[in-house]
Amino acid sequence: MKRNAVIAALTAVAVIGGGAAAVAVSSGDDAPATASPADRVSLVSGQETAAPADRDDEQDDEQDDDRDAKGEDDRDDRDDRRDDDKDDQDDRRDDKGASADPGNVAAAQAIAAALKHTSGTVLSADLDDDGDRRWEVEVATGGSTVHEIDVDSTTGKVVRTETDRDEDDAAADLKAVQGAKVSARDAAAAVDGAVSSVEFDDGRWEVEVGEADWTVPLDTPRASREG
C-alpha cells in the first residue's frame, strides 16, 4: 500500500468520571495529529446540562407565582376594606336619614305649610317617595274629618288637598294629640336626621329616619330609638 494513502490513526480517550469523551483524529504520514480544543466534544448528559437552567426557570416561575398570589391577596384585601367602608357609610347614612332625601323641605316645614293652608291638628306627615316626592300631611279639623294635604318636597308649596269626613279613629287621635305637650312638628324636631315620617300611633309619636325608627312621647320631646 502506498504511503500517501490515507492512514488514519484514531485515539479515543474516554473520561468516564467527568462524563465527557475526547476524540483525537490524525491523518497524514506518520505524524500523529492532536485534536484541537475546538475538536473536543463534550458529551454531557441532558439532565446534568439542563439542571442549572431548569432550576433557574423553576425558581423564576415560583417567584412569579408568589408575586401573583401576593398581588391577588392584596387586591382582595383592598376590595374587602372598600366593601367594609361602604357598608359603614351606608349604615351612617341610614342612621342619619340620608336615604330619605326629602329634598329642600323637611318634615317640620311641610307641617307648617299644611297648617298654613288648613288650620287644625296634624296627625301625621309622610314623605311619599313613589313618583312625585310629596309630603302627605294629615290635618284633623274636628270630629272624624281629616284633610290630606300634599306639599311639594322641593318648593314647599301645597299642590293638592283631599278631605275625608269619616276617618277611622280620627276623633280619638285628635282628642289625644290636642291635649299633648308635644306636637307632630315637635316630635320631628326631636330626632336628629332627615325625618321621612312622623305619625301618632298607640299614644305616642313614631318617627322614621332612614332605616331607623324612633318614638317620642306626648309629654316630652325626648326621642328613643326602637330596637
C-alpha positions, 0 to 999 in steps of 0.5 A: 500500500502506498504511503500517501494513502490515507492512514488514519490513526484514531485515539479515543480517550474516554473520561468516564468520571467527568462524563465527557469523551475526547476524540483525537483524529490524525491523518497524514504520514506518520505524524500523529495529529492532536485534536484541537480544543475546538475538536473536543466534544463534550458529551454531557448528559441532558439532565446534568446540562439542563439542571442549572437552567431548569432550576433557574426557570423553576425558581423564576416561575415560583417567584412569579407565582408568589408575586401573583398570589401576593398581588391577588391577596392584596387586591382582595384585601383592598376590595374587602376594606372598600366593601367594609367602608361602604357598608359603614357609610351606608349604615351612617347614612341610614342612621342619619336619614340620608336615604330619605332625601326629602329634598329642600323641605323637611318634615317640620316645614311641610307641617307648617305649610299644611297648617298654613293652608288648613288650620287644625291638628296634624296627625301625621306627615309622610314623605311619599317617595313613589313618583312625585316626592310629596309630603302627605300631611294629615290635618284633623279639623274636628270630629272624624274629618281629616284633610290630606294635604300634599306639599311639594318636597322641593318648593314647599308649596301645597299642590293638592288637598283631599278631605275625608269626613269619616276617618277611622279613629280620627276623633280619638287621635285628635282628642289625644294629640290636642291635649299633648305637650308635644306636637307632630312638628315637635316630635320631628324636631326631636330626632336628629336626621332627615325625618321621612315620617312622623305619625301618632300611633298607640299614644305616642309619636313614631318617627322614621329616619332612614332605616331607623325608627324612633318614638317620642312621647306626648309629654316630652320631646325626648326621642328613643330609638326602637330596637 
